[in-house]
Amino acid sequence: MHKLAVLRARANGTKQNTGEVEDFKAKTSGEIVLDLPAGRYELACLIAKGEEGSAVDHYETGMRIPFEVR
């Protein structure tokens, strides 16, 4: 299982969750519609170690990808 979130990078280095899809199974597809202002973002999995039986923190193991909205 995965919990995919779109995180907006703030000027102070923190990240704001702008929308997410929970209980997202591996090797499936889906969609989310968000109205994102220009900025830098990440698409990331927020499953922490111990959640959903996971032995690892998905974000910390690299389940994220940056992107920019112009």
Buried (B, 14 or more C-beta within 10 A) or exposed (E): BBBBBBBBBEEEEEBEEBBBEEEBEEEEEEEEEEEEEEBEBBBBBBBBEEEEEBEEBBBEEEBBEEEEEE
